[in-house]
Amino acid sequence: MSTLGRSGVEVSALAFGAAAIGNLFTEVGEEQAHEAVTAAWQRGVRYFDTAPHYGLGLSERRLGAALRAYPRARYTVSTKVGRRLEPSSAPGDDLANGFAVPATHRRVWDFTADGVRRTLEASLERLGLDRVDLVYLHDPDDHAEQAFREGYPALEKLRSDGVVGAIGVGMNQAGMLTRFVRDTDVDVVLCAGRYTLLDQHALAELLPAAVARGTSVVIGGAFNSGLLAGPRPGATYNYAQAPAEVLDRALRLKSVADRHGTTLRAAALAFCAAPEAVASVLVGVRSAAEVHDCADQFAAQVPTAFWQELRDTGLLPADAPVPAGEPS
């Protein structure tokens, strides 16, 4: 377990990302979702992340229901604010936003102080919890002014009042996260898809800034939404079909992994966990089988010679931190 910044909130090294059990892209049954959370608990996962955005609240409801079987003091839950859900009578589904659920609500961007409080209250109701441990501002890319001026101070007040233990920001970019690390007192940032074997945007500024400020980093999107889990034509990279040049790079990475007797999945997870600032690696899973596979891959050691070949062939920057690994 690692502590987030100076907050006292602890997270497991491997974390459960609950977007998939909110029917991300395809439907997941109630039993399958419950079994996924159960398997995560069995494998030692104690940090669970969700958001209202995931399935229009379905992820929060399912995660909260599954976690009721366990002592509240033994796990950490994070949710997010910035997208407030309002009831909607629109017909159809939410697939345009990535979730296979009925369009019972619509998302309203809202980083105001009132919006933060209302969104968190609704999340607690869906989760069936009296508190969450960590709250992130969710994707404030196009709402920077409001997020810094109103959203962040609202989270800071919730933390000072003891309503939440830690606060942070979660985004699919490194630039604005670096600004939050340098200009605010967040405990943690969630960087999704920008520190992987295929994308090291966080290496130049975000990770050094986090170390300098004592801010923790949670890495999400270790597989870049699928490509690094199984590179093949048609595989998904950052929520779209992988471009040919990116697919080629992923296939080259897999070839090196095969040659050194490891898997690309194990290497992808190990790479994300290696930097000093990283407290946890968040993986999105939709079944017990996926949980067990991720836990197995996360526990596997990757040979030192694998990392050396990546550097020698230019597949990895020379300054990117790698785990100690094991001898070849």
C-alpha positions in Angstrom: 0.0 0.0 0.0 1.2 3.5 -0.8 0.0 6.8 0.7 -1.3 9.5 -1.6 0.8 12.7 -1.1 0.6 13.8 2.5 -3.1 12.8 2.8 -2.9 9.5 4.8 -5.1 7.9 2.2 -3.7 4.5 1.1 -4.0 2.7 -2.2 -3.0 -0.7 -3.4 -0.3 -0.9 -6.1 -2.9 -2.4 -8.5 -6.2 -0.7 -8.7 -9.7 -1.6 -10.1 -11.0 0.8 -12.7 -14.8 0.5 -12.8 -15.6 2.1 -16.1 -16.0 -1.3 -17.8 -18.6 -2.6 -15.3 -20.6 0.6 -16.2 -21.0 -1.1 -19.6 -18.1 0.6 -21.4 -18.7 -0.2 -25.1 -20.6 -3.4 -24.4 -23.0 -4.7 -21.8 -21.8 -6.4 -18.7 -24.2 -8.4 -16.6 -24.9 -7.7 -12.9 -23.4 -11.1 -11.8 -20.3 -10.6 -14.0 -19.7 -7.2 -12.6 -20.1 -8.4 -9.0 -17.7 -11.3 -9.7 -15.1 -8.9 -11.1 -15.1 -6.9 -7.9 -15.0 -10.0 -5.8 -12.0 -11.4 -7.8 -10.2 -8.1 -7.3 -10.7 -8.3 -3.6 -9.4 -11.9 -3.6 -6.2 -10.7 -5.4 -5.4 -8.0 -2.9 -6.8 -5.0 -4.7 -7.9 -2.4 -2.2 -8.3 0.7 -4.4 -11.4 1.1 -6.5 -12.1 4.0 -8.9 -15.4 5.0 -10.5 -17.2 8.1 -11.8 -20.8 9.3 -12.6 -19.7 9.4 -16.2 -19.3 5.6 -16.4 -22.6 4.3 -17.5 -24.6 7.3 -16.3 -24.1 6.1 -12.7 -24.3 2.4 -13.3 -20.6 1.9 -12.4 -21.1 3.6 -9.1 -24.2 1.6 -8.2 -22.6 -1.7 -9.1 -19.3 -1.0 -7.4 -21.0 0.2 -4.2 -23.2 -2.9 -4.1 -20.3 -5.3 -4.5 -18.1 -3.5 -1.9 -20.8 -3.8 0.8 -19.5 -7.3 1.5 -16.3 -5.9 2.9 -15.2 -3.8 5.9 -15.3 -0.1 4.9 -12.1 0.7 6.6 -10.2 -1.8 4.5 -10.6 -0.3 1.0 -10.2 3.0 -0.7 -12.8 4.4 -3.1 -12.5 7.3 -5.5 -15.1 9.0 -7.7 -15.1 12.1 -9.8 -16.8 15.5 -10.2 -17.2 17.8 -13.2 -20.0 15.9 -15.0 -23.3 16.3 -13.2 -26.1 13.9 -14.2 -29.6 15.3 -14.9 -32.6 13.1 -15.7 -33.5 13.0 -19.4 -36.5 11.7 -21.3 -34.5 11.3 -24.5 -35.0 7.9 -26.2 -32.2 5.6 -27.2 -28.9 4.6 -25.6 -25.7 6.3 -24.5 -23.4 4.6 -27.0 -22.4 7.9 -28.5 -20.6 8.6 -25.2 -19.2 5.1 -25.1 -21.6 3.3 -22.7 -24.2 0.6 -23.5 -26.9 1.9 -21.2 -30.3 3.6 -21.7 -30.0 7.4 -22.0 -31.8 8.0 -18.7 -29.7 11.0 -17.9 -27.6 13.7 -19.6 -24.2 14.9 -18.5 -23.8 18.6 -17.7 -20.3 20.0 -17.4 -20.2 21.7 -14.0 -17.0 22.6 -12.1 -18.7 25.2 -9.9 -18.5 24.8 -6.1 -22.2 24.0 -5.9 -21.9 21.5 -8.8 -19.0 19.7 -7.1 -21.0 19.3 -3.9 -24.2 18.2 -5.7 -22.3 15.7 -7.9 -20.5 14.2 -4.9 -23.8 13.9 -2.9 -25.4 12.0 -5.8 -22.4 9.7 -6.1 -22.6 8.8 -2.4 -26.2 7.9 -2.8 -25.5 5.7 -5.8 -22.6 4.1 -4.1 -24.5 3.6 -0.9 -21.6 5.0 1.1 -21.4 7.8 3.7 -18.0 8.9 2.3 -15.5 8.4 -0.4 -11.8 8.6 0.3 -10.7 10.5 -2.8 -12.4 12.8 -5.3 -11.0 13.8 -8.7 -11.9 16.7 -10.9 -12.8 14.8 -14.1 -11.5 15.9 -17.5 -11.5 19.7 -17.0 -9.6 20.1 -20.4 -12.1 22.6 -21.8 -13.1 24.1 -18.4 -9.7 25.1 -17.0 -10.7 28.5 -15.7 -13.7 27.2 -13.8 -11.9 24.1 -12.5 -9.0 26.1 -11.1 -11.1 29.0 -9.8 -14.1 27.1 -8.4 -13.8 23.4 -8.7 -10.4 23.0 -7.0 -11.2 25.3 -4.1 -14.4 23.4 -3.5 -12.4 20.1 -3.3 -9.9 21.8 -1.0 -12.7 22.8 1.4 -14.2 19.3 1.4 -10.7 18.0 2.4 -10.2 20.6 5.1 -13.7 19.9 6.5 -12.9 16.2 6.6 -15.5 15.2 4.1 -12.9 13.5 1.9 -9.4 12.4 2.7 -7.7 13.3 -0.5 -8.3 15.3 -3.7 -6.9 15.2 -7.2 -7.5 15.6 -10.9 -7.9 12.9 -13.6 -7.2 13.6 -17.3 -6.1 12.1 -20.5 -3.3 14.6 -20.9 -0.1 15.5 -19.0 0.1 19.3 -19.6 -2.7 20.5 -17.4 -2.0 17.9 -14.8 1.5 19.3 -14.5 -0.1 22.8 -13.9 -2.3 21.3 -11.1 0.7 19.7 -9.5 2.7 23.0 -9.6 0.0 25.5 -8.8 -2.3 23.7 -6.3 -2.1 21.4 -3.3 -3.7 18.3 -4.9 -2.7 15.0 -3.3 -2.7 13.0 -6.5 -3.2 13.2 -10.2 -4.7 10.4 -12.4 -2.9 10.4 -15.7 -4.7 8.1 -18.2 -2.9 6.9 -21.4 0.0 9.4 -21.3 2.5 7.2 -19.6 2.7 3.9 -21.3 5.0 1.9 -23.5 3.6 3.7 -26.5 3.2 7.2 -25.0 5.6 8.9 -22.6 4.2 12.5 -22.6 4.2 12.5 -18.8 7.9 11.8 -18.6 9.2 15.3 -19.5 7.4 17.4 -16.9 4.6 15.7 -15.0 6.5 13.0 -13.3 9.5 15.2 -12.2 7.1 17.9 -11.0 5.2 15.3 -8.9 8.4 14.1 -7.3 9.4 17.7 -6.5 6.1 18.5 -4.9 5.5 15.2 -3.1 2.4 14.6 -5.2 1.3 11.1 -6.0 0.5 9.8 -9.5 -2.0 7.1 -10.4 -1.4 5.8 -13.9 -4.5 4.7 -15.9 -4.8 3.3 -19.4 -1.7 1.1 -19.2 -2.8 -0.8 -22.3 -3.8 2.4 -24.2 -7.4 1.2 -24.2 -6.5 -2.2 -25.6 -3.7 -2.2 -28.1 -1.0 -3.2 -25.6 -3.1 -6.0 -24.2 -3.2 -7.7 -27.6 -1.8 -5.8 -30.7 -3.5 -6.9 -33.9 -5.2 -5.2 -36.8 -8.4 -3.4 -35.7 -7.2 -3.2 -32.0 -8.2 0.0 -30.1 -5.7 2.7 -29.3 -6.9 5.6 -27.2 -10.6 4.7 -27.9 -10.2 4.5 -31.7 -8.7 2.1 -34.2 -5.0 2.1 -33.9 -3.1 3.9 -36.7 -0.9 1.6 -38.8 2.4 3.1 -37.4 1.2 2.7 -33.8 0.1 -0.8 -34.4 3.5 -1.6 -36.0 5.3 -0.2 -32.9 3.1 -2.3 -30.6 3.8 -5.4 -32.6 7.6 -4.7 -32.4 7.2 -4.4 -28.6 5.4 -7.7 -28.5 8.1 -9.4 -30.5 10.7 -8.3 -28.0 8.6 -9.5 -25.1 8.1 -12.9 -26.8 11.8 -13.2 -27.4 12.6 -12.6 -23.7 10.0 -15.0 -22.4 7.6 -12.4 -21.0 4.3 -10.9 -22.1 3.6 -7.4 -23.4 0.8 -7.1 -20.8 3.3 -7.7 -18.0 5.8 -5.3 -19.5 3.1 -2.6 -20.0 2.0 -2.8 -16.3 5.5 -3.0 -15.0 6.6 0.1 -17.0 3.7 2.1 -15.6 4.5 1.2 -12.0 8.2 2.0 -12.2 8.5 5.8 -11.7 9.1 7.1 -8.2 6.0 9.2 -8.2 3.6 6.4 -9.1 1.5 5.1 -6.3 -0.9 2.8 -8.2 -1.7 1.5 -11.6 -5.4 1.5 -12.5 -6.7 -1.2 -14.8 -10.1 -1.3 -16.4 -11.6 -4.8 -16.1 -15.0 -6.3 -16.9 -14.8 -9.9 -15.6 -13.1 -12.1 -13.0 -11.0 -13.6 -15.7 -9.6 -10.2 -16.7 -8.9 -9.4 -13.0 -7.0 -12.6 -12.5 -5.0 -12.1 -15.7 -4.1 -8.5 -14.8 -3.1 -9.6 -11.2 -0.9 -12.4 -12.6 0.7 -10.1 -15.2 1.3 -7.3 -12.6 3.1 -9.8 -10.3 5.3 -11.2 -13.0 8.9 -10.0 -13.3 10.2 -8.8 -16.6 13.8 -9.6 -17.5 16.3 -6.8 -17.4 17.4 -7.7 -20.9 14.0 -6.9 -22.3 14.2 -3.3 -21.1 17.8 -3.0 -22.4 16.7 -4.2 -25.9 13.9 -1.6 -25.9 16.4 1.1 -25.2 19.0 -0.2 -27.7 16.4 -0.3 -30.5 14.9 3.1 -29.7 11.5 1.6 -28.6 12.0 3.2 -25.2 13.6 6.5 -24.3 16.9 6.1 -22.5 15.7 8.2 -19.5 12.5 6.3 -18.9 12.6 4.6 -15.6 12.2 0.8 -15.7 11.8 -1.8 -12.9 14.8 -3.7 -11.7 13.5 -6.8 -13.4 15.2 -10.2 -13.2 18.3 -11.5 -14.9 17.9 -13.0 -18.4 
